[in-house]
Amino acid sequence: MKLGMGRFALNQLNLFRRLVVIVHLKEFSLELDKLTFDLIWGKSLIY
């Protein structure tokens, strides 16, 4: 019974970690989008 609980807890931890990674990737891609947007608009404003 205890082994099952341990495995369950491990699965929960892995799920949580995956969620954290996904959130971080989303934030990172948002930052990249902002950077690209600024670059494109900056260039169009310069020309």
mmCIF file of the N, C-alpha and C atoms, coordinates in Angstrom:
data_MODEL
# 
_entry.id   MODEL 
# 
loop_
_atom_site.group_PDB 
_atom_site.id 
_atom_site.type_symbol 
_atom_site.label_atom_id 
_atom_site.label_alt_id 
_atom_site.label_comp_id 
_atom_site.label_asym_id 
_atom_site.label_entity_id 
_atom_site.label_seq_id 
_atom_site.pdbx_PDB_ins_code 
_atom_site.Cartn_x 
_atom_site.Cartn_y 
_atom_site.Cartn_z 
_atom_site.occupancy 
_atom_site.B_iso_or_equiv 
_atom_site.pdbx_formal_charge 
_atom_site.auth_seq_id 
_atom_site.auth_comp_id 
_atom_site.auth_asym_id 
_atom_site.auth_atom_id 
_atom_site.pdbx_PDB_model_num 
ATOM 1   N N  . MET A 1 1  ? 0.827  -1.197 0.000   1.00 0.00 ? 1  MET A N  1 
ATOM 2   C CA . MET A 1 1  ? 0.000  0.000  0.000   1.00 0.00 ? 1  MET A CA 1 
ATOM 3   C C  . MET A 1 1  ? 0.869  1.257  0.000   1.00 0.00 ? 1  MET A C  1 
ATOM 4   N N  . LYS A 1 2  ? 1.920  1.220  0.802   1.00 0.00 ? 2  LYS A N  1 
ATOM 5   C CA . LYS A 1 2  ? 2.806  2.386  0.907   1.00 0.00 ? 2  LYS A CA 1 
ATOM 6   C C  . LYS A 1 2  ? 3.543  2.622  -0.414  1.00 0.00 ? 2  LYS A C  1 
ATOM 7   N N  . LEU A 1 3  ? 3.904  1.525  -1.084  1.00 0.00 ? 3  LEU A N  1 
ATOM 8   C CA . LEU A 1 3  ? 4.614  1.612  -2.356  1.00 0.00 ? 3  LEU A CA 1 
ATOM 9   C C  . LEU A 1 3  ? 3.737  2.295  -3.406  1.00 0.00 ? 3  LEU A C  1 
ATOM 10  N N  . GLY A 1 4  ? 2.451  1.939  -3.397  1.00 0.00 ? 4  GLY A N  1 
ATOM 11  C CA . GLY A 1 4  ? 1.500  2.544  -4.326  1.00 0.00 ? 4  GLY A CA 1 
ATOM 12  C C  . GLY A 1 4  ? 1.388  4.041  -4.106  1.00 0.00 ? 4  GLY A C  1 
ATOM 13  N N  . MET A 1 5  ? 1.347  4.449  -2.837  1.00 0.00 ? 5  MET A N  1 
ATOM 14  C CA . MET A 1 5  ? 1.259  5.869  -2.507  1.00 0.00 ? 5  MET A CA 1 
ATOM 15  C C  . MET A 1 5  ? 2.507  6.603  -2.971  1.00 0.00 ? 5  MET A C  1 
ATOM 16  N N  . GLY A 1 6  ? 3.657  5.969  -2.784  1.00 0.00 ? 6  GLY A N  1 
ATOM 17  C CA . GLY A 1 6  ? 4.916  6.576  -3.203  1.00 0.00 ? 6  GLY A CA 1 
ATOM 18  C C  . GLY A 1 6  ? 4.952  6.794  -4.704  1.00 0.00 ? 6  GLY A C  1 
ATOM 19  N N  . ARG A 1 7  ? 4.476  5.794  -5.424  1.00 0.00 ? 7  ARG A N  1 
ATOM 20  C CA . ARG A 1 7  ? 4.449  5.887  -6.881  1.00 0.00 ? 7  ARG A CA 1 
ATOM 21  C C  . ARG A 1 7  ? 3.487  6.995  -7.317  1.00 0.00 ? 7  ARG A C  1 
ATOM 22  N N  . PHE A 1 8  ? 2.364  7.079  -6.621  1.00 0.00 ? 8  PHE A N  1 
ATOM 23  C CA . PHE A 1 8  ? 1.363  8.102  -6.921  1.00 0.00 ? 8  PHE A CA 1 
ATOM 24  C C  . PHE A 1 8  ? 1.946  9.495  -6.705  1.00 0.00 ? 8  PHE A C  1 
ATOM 25  N N  . ALA A 1 9  ? 2.653  9.642  -5.578  1.00 0.00 ? 9  ALA A N  1 
ATOM 26  C CA . ALA A 1 9  ? 3.276  10.930 -5.250  1.00 0.00 ? 9  ALA A CA 1 
ATOM 27  C C  . ALA A 1 9  ? 4.316  11.298 -6.308  1.00 0.00 ? 9  ALA A C  1 
ATOM 28  N N  . LEU A 1 10 ? 5.060  10.307 -6.767  1.00 0.00 ? 10 LEU A N  1 
ATOM 29  C CA . LEU A 1 10 ? 6.085  10.527 -7.787  1.00 0.00 ? 10 LEU A CA 1 
ATOM 30  C C  . LEU A 1 10 ? 5.442  10.986 -9.094  1.00 0.00 ? 10 LEU A C  1 
ATOM 31  N N  . ASN A 1 11 ? 4.317  10.356 -9.445  1.00 0.00 ? 11 ASN A N  1 
ATOM 32  C CA . ASN A 1 11 ? 3.594  10.748 -10.658 1.00 0.00 ? 11 ASN A CA 1 
ATOM 33  C C  . ASN A 1 11 ? 3.094  12.180 -10.549 1.00 0.00 ? 11 ASN A C  1 
ATOM 34  N N  . GLN A 1 12 ? 2.583  12.536 -9.370  1.00 0.00 ? 12 GLN A N  1 
ATOM 35  C CA . GLN A 1 12 ? 2.094  13.892 -9.139  1.00 0.00 ? 12 GLN A CA 1 
ATOM 36  C C  . GLN A 1 12 ? 3.230  14.895 -9.297  1.00 0.00 ? 12 GLN A C  1 
ATOM 37  N N  . LEU A 1 13 ? 4.395  14.535 -8.765  1.00 0.00 ? 13 LEU A N  1 
ATOM 38  C CA . LEU A 1 13 ? 5.569  15.402 -8.828  1.00 0.00 ? 13 LEU A CA 1 
ATOM 39  C C  . LEU A 1 13 ? 5.990  15.611 -10.283 1.00 0.00 ? 13 LEU A C  1 
ATOM 40  N N  . ASN A 1 14 ? 6.007  14.522 -11.053 1.00 0.00 ? 14 ASN A N  1 
ATOM 41  C CA . ASN A 1 14 ? 6.378  14.611 -12.468 1.00 0.00 ? 14 ASN A CA 1 
ATOM 42  C C  . ASN A 1 14 ? 5.392  15.474 -13.234 1.00 0.00 ? 14 ASN A C  1 
ATOM 43  N N  . LEU A 1 15 ? 4.105  15.324 -12.936 1.00 0.00 ? 15 LEU A N  1 
ATOM 44  C CA . LEU A 1 15 ? 3.068  16.133 -13.569 1.00 0.00 ? 15 LEU A CA 1 
ATOM 45  C C  . LEU A 1 15 ? 3.292  17.605 -13.261 1.00 0.00 ? 15 LEU A C  1 
ATOM 46  N N  . PHE A 1 16 ? 3.556  17.885 -11.995 1.00 0.00 ? 16 PHE A N  1 
ATOM 47  C CA . PHE A 1 16 ? 3.781  19.259 -11.546 1.00 0.00 ? 16 PHE A CA 1 
ATOM 48  C C  . PHE A 1 16 ? 4.992  19.862 -12.249 1.00 0.00 ? 16 PHE A C  1 
ATOM 49  N N  . ARG A 1 17 ? 6.057  19.068 -12.343 1.00 0.00 ? 17 ARG A N  1 
ATOM 50  C CA . ARG A 1 17 ? 7.280  19.541 -12.987 1.00 0.00 ? 17 ARG A CA 1 
ATOM 51  C C  . ARG A 1 17 ? 7.031  19.852 -14.453 1.00 0.00 ? 17 ARG A C  1 
ATOM 52  N N  . ARG A 1 18 ? 6.267  18.965 -15.105 1.00 0.00 ? 18 ARG A N  1 
ATOM 53  C CA . ARG A 1 18 ? 5.944  19.166 -16.515 1.00 0.00 ? 18 ARG A CA 1 
ATOM 54  C C  . ARG A 1 18 ? 5.141  20.450 -16.693 1.00 0.00 ? 18 ARG A C  1 
ATOM 55  N N  . LEU A 1 19 ? 4.214  20.679 -15.777 1.00 0.00 ? 19 LEU A N  1 
ATOM 56  C CA . LEU A 1 19 ? 3.379  21.879 -15.807 1.00 0.00 ? 19 LEU A CA 1 
ATOM 57  C C  . LEU A 1 19 ? 4.242  23.126 -15.658 1.00 0.00 ? 19 LEU A C  1 
ATOM 58  N N  . VAL A 1 20 ? 5.175  23.082 -14.716 1.00 0.00 ? 20 VAL A N  1 
ATOM 59  C CA . VAL A 1 20 ? 6.080  24.215 -14.473 1.00 0.00 ? 20 VAL A CA 1 
ATOM 60  C C  . VAL A 1 20 ? 6.901  24.504 -15.726 1.00 0.00 ? 20 VAL A C  1 
ATOM 61  N N  . VAL A 1 21 ? 7.416  23.442 -16.340 1.00 0.00 ? 21 VAL A N  1 
ATOM 62  C CA . VAL A 1 21 ? 8.224  23.590 -17.558 1.00 0.00 ? 21 VAL A CA 1 
ATOM 63  C C  . VAL A 1 21 ? 7.396  24.220 -18.671 1.00 0.00 ? 21 VAL A C  1 
ATOM 64  N N  . ILE A 1 22 ? 6.148  23.747 -18.838 1.00 0.00 ? 22 ILE A N  1 
ATOM 65  C CA . ILE A 1 22 ? 5.260  24.279 -19.876 1.00 0.00 ? 22 ILE A CA 1 
ATOM 66  C C  . ILE A 1 22 ? 5.003  25.761 -19.644 1.00 0.00 ? 22 ILE A C  1 
ATOM 67  N N  . VAL A 1 23 ? 4.728  26.131 -18.386 1.00 0.00 ? 23 VAL A N  1 
ATOM 68  C CA . VAL A 1 23 ? 4.470  27.535 -18.053 1.00 0.00 ? 23 VAL A CA 1 
ATOM 69  C C  . VAL A 1 23 ? 5.693  28.386 -18.369 1.00 0.00 ? 23 VAL A C  1 
ATOM 70  N N  . HIS A 1 24 ? 6.870  27.889 -17.998 1.00 0.00 ? 24 HIS A N  1 
ATOM 71  C CA . HIS A 1 24 ? 8.110  28.626 -18.256 1.00 0.00 ? 24 HIS A CA 1 
ATOM 72  C C  . HIS A 1 24 ? 8.340  28.799 -19.752 1.00 0.00 ? 24 HIS A C  1 
ATOM 73  N N  . LEU A 1 25 ? 8.067  27.735 -20.522 1.00 0.00 ? 25 LEU A N  1 
ATOM 74  C CA . LEU A 1 25 ? 8.236  27.802 -21.974 1.00 0.00 ? 25 LEU A CA 1 
ATOM 75  C C  . LEU A 1 25 ? 7.285  28.819 -22.577 1.00 0.00 ? 25 LEU A C  1 
ATOM 76  N N  . LYS A 1 26 ? 6.049  28.852 -22.065 1.00 0.00 ? 26 LYS A N  1 
ATOM 77  C CA . LYS A 1 26 ? 5.062  29.813 -22.568 1.00 0.00 ? 26 LYS A CA 1 
ATOM 78  C C  . LYS A 1 26 ? 5.516  31.232 -22.287 1.00 0.00 ? 26 LYS A C  1 
ATOM 79  N N  . GLU A 1 27 ? 5.996  31.481 -21.081 1.00 0.00 ? 27 GLU A N  1 
ATOM 80  C CA . GLU A 1 27 ? 6.482  32.814 -20.717 1.00 0.00 ? 27 GLU A CA 1 
ATOM 81  C C  . GLU A 1 27 ? 7.672  33.193 -21.585 1.00 0.00 ? 27 GLU A C  1 
ATOM 82  N N  . PHE A 1 28 ? 8.548  32.232 -21.818 1.00 0.00 ? 28 PHE A N  1 
ATOM 83  C CA . PHE A 1 28 ? 9.741  32.452 -22.632 1.00 0.00 ? 28 PHE A CA 1 
ATOM 84  C C  . PHE A 1 28 ? 9.357  32.805 -24.067 1.00 0.00 ? 28 PHE A C  1 
ATOM 85  N N  . SER A 1 29 ? 8.403  32.060 -24.636 1.00 0.00 ? 29 SER A N  1 
ATOM 86  C CA . SER A 1 29 ? 7.970  32.321 -26.010 1.00 0.00 ? 29 SER A CA 1 
ATOM 87  C C  . SER A 1 29 ? 7.255  33.664 -26.095 1.00 0.00 ? 29 SER A C  1 
ATOM 88  N N  . LEU A 1 30 ? 6.547  34.047 -25.029 1.00 0.00 ? 30 LEU A N  1 
ATOM 89  C CA . LEU A 1 30 ? 5.896  35.358 -24.993 1.00 0.00 ? 30 LEU A CA 1 
ATOM 90  C C  . LEU A 1 30 ? 6.943  36.453 -25.035 1.00 0.00 ? 30 LEU A C  1 
ATOM 91  N N  . GLU A 1 31 ? 8.004  36.277 -24.257 1.00 0.00 ? 31 GLU A N  1 
ATOM 92  C CA . GLU A 1 31 ? 9.101  37.253 -24.239 1.00 0.00 ? 31 GLU A CA 1 
ATOM 93  C C  . GLU A 1 31 ? 9.732  37.348 -25.628 1.00 0.00 ? 31 GLU A C  1 
ATOM 94  N N  . LEU A 1 32 ? 9.921  36.195 -26.272 1.00 0.00 ? 32 LEU A N  1 
ATOM 95  C CA . LEU A 1 32 ? 10.491 36.162 -27.618 1.00 0.00 ? 32 LEU A CA 1 
ATOM 96  C C  . LEU A 1 32 ? 9.584  36.886 -28.598 1.00 0.00 ? 32 LEU A C  1 
ATOM 97  N N  . ASP A 1 33 ? 8.278  36.657 -28.482 1.00 0.00 ? 33 ASP A N  1 
ATOM 98  C CA . ASP A 1 33 ? 7.307  37.323 -29.349 1.00 0.00 ? 33 ASP A CA 1 
ATOM 99  C C  . ASP A 1 33 ? 7.392  38.829 -29.183 1.00 0.00 ? 33 ASP A C  1 
ATOM 100 N N  . LYS A 1 34 ? 7.489  39.273 -27.934 1.00 0.00 ? 34 LYS A N  1 
ATOM 101 C CA . LYS A 1 34 ? 7.586  40.710 -27.649 1.00 0.00 ? 34 LYS A CA 1 
ATOM 102 C C  . LYS A 1 34 ? 8.849  41.291 -28.279 1.00 0.00 ? 34 LYS A C  1 
ATOM 103 N N  . LEU A 1 35 ? 9.949  40.542 -28.147 1.00 0.00 ? 35 LEU A N  1 
ATOM 104 C CA . LEU A 1 35 ? 11.236 40.975 -28.688 1.00 0.00 ? 35 LEU A CA 1 
ATOM 105 C C  . LEU A 1 35 ? 11.158 41.094 -30.212 1.00 0.00 ? 35 LEU A C  1 
ATOM 106 N N  . THR A 1 36 ? 10.583 40.070 -30.850 1.00 0.00 ? 36 THR A N  1 
ATOM 107 C CA . THR A 1 36 ? 10.430 40.072 -32.305 1.00 0.00 ? 36 THR A CA 1 
ATOM 108 C C  . THR A 1 36 ? 9.544  41.225 -32.736 1.00 0.00 ? 36 THR A C  1 
ATOM 109 N N  . PHE A 1 37 ? 8.450  41.417 -32.008 1.00 0.00 ? 37 PHE A N  1 
ATOM 110 C CA . PHE A 1 37 ? 7.503  42.496 -32.289 1.00 0.00 ? 37 PHE A CA 1 
ATOM 111 C C  . PHE A 1 37 ? 8.206  43.848 -32.214 1.00 0.00 ? 37 PHE A C  1 
ATOM 112 N N  . ASP A 1 38 ? 8.973  44.044 -31.143 1.00 0.00 ? 38 ASP A N  1 
ATOM 113 C CA . ASP A 1 38 ? 9.716  45.299 -30.955 1.00 0.00 ? 38 ASP A CA 1 
ATOM 114 C C  . ASP A 1 38 ? 10.722 45.506 -32.083 1.00 0.00 ? 38 ASP A C  1 
ATOM 115 N N  . LEU A 1 39 ? 11.396 44.426 -32.482 1.00 0.00 ? 39 LEU A N  1 
ATOM 116 C CA . LEU A 1 39 ? 12.384 44.513 -33.560 1.00 0.00 ? 39 LEU A CA 1 
ATOM 117 C C  . LEU A 1 39 ? 11.721 44.924 -34.865 1.00 0.00 ? 39 LEU A C  1 
ATOM 118 N N  . ILE A 1 40 ? 10.603 44.261 -35.184 1.00 0.00 ? 40 ILE A N  1 
ATOM 119 C CA . ILE A 1 40 ? 9.888  44.550 -36.434 1.00 0.00 ? 40 ILE A CA 1 
ATOM 120 C C  . ILE A 1 40 ? 9.372  45.991 -36.432 1.00 0.00 ? 40 ILE A C  1 
ATOM 121 N N  . TRP A 1 41 ? 8.730  46.388 -35.327 1.00 0.00 ? 41 TRP A N  1 
ATOM 122 C CA . TRP A 1 41 ? 8.171  47.739 -35.250 1.00 0.00 ? 41 TRP A CA 1 
ATOM 123 C C  . TRP A 1 41 ? 9.262  48.791 -35.193 1.00 0.00 ? 41 TRP A C  1 
ATOM 124 N N  . GLY A 1 42 ? 10.345 48.457 -34.482 1.00 0.00 ? 42 GLY A N  1 
ATOM 125 C CA . GLY A 1 42 ? 11.468 49.384 -34.396 1.00 0.00 ? 42 GLY A CA 1 
ATOM 126 C C  . GLY A 1 42 ? 12.055 49.652 -35.771 1.00 0.00 ? 42 GLY A C  1 
ATOM 127 N N  . LYS A 1 43 ? 12.219 48.581 -36.555 1.00 0.00 ? 43 LYS A N  1 
ATOM 128 C CA . LYS A 1 43 ? 12.767 48.703 -37.912 1.00 0.00 ? 43 LYS A CA 1 
ATOM 129 C C  . LYS A 1 43 ? 11.833 49.515 -38.794 1.00 0.00 ? 43 LYS A C  1 
ATOM 130 N N  . SER A 1 44 ? 10.528 49.230 -38.700 1.00 0.00 ? 44 SER A N  1 
ATOM 131 C CA . SER A 1 44 ? 9.574  49.937 -39.554 1.00 0.00 ? 44 SER A CA 1 
ATOM 132 C C  . SER A 1 44 ? 9.484  51.413 -39.152 1.00 0.00 ? 44 SER A C  1 
ATOM 133 N N  . LEU A 1 45 ? 9.724  51.711 -37.878 1.00 0.00 ? 45 LEU A N  1 
ATOM 134 C CA . LEU A 1 45 ? 9.706  53.102 -37.422 1.00 0.00 ? 45 LEU A CA 1 
ATOM 135 C C  . LEU A 1 45 ? 10.958 53.836 -37.893 1.00 0.00 ? 45 LEU A C  1 
ATOM 136 N N  . ILE A 1 46 ? 12.074 53.105 -37.950 1.00 0.00 ? 46 ILE A N  1 
ATOM 137 C CA . ILE A 1 46 ? 13.344 53.714 -38.367 1.00 0.00 ? 46 ILE A CA 1 
ATOM 138 C C  . ILE A 1 46 ? 13.280 54.069 -39.856 1.00 0.00 ? 46 ILE A C  1 
ATOM 139 N N  . TYR A 1 47 ? 12.746 53.130 -40.673 1.00 0.00 ? 47 TYR A N  1 
ATOM 140 C CA . TYR A 1 47 ? 12.711 53.353 -42.124 1.00 0.00 ? 47 TYR A CA 1 
ATOM 141 C C  . TYR A 1 47 ? 11.566 54.260 -42.528 1.00 0.00 ? 47 TYR A C  1 
# 
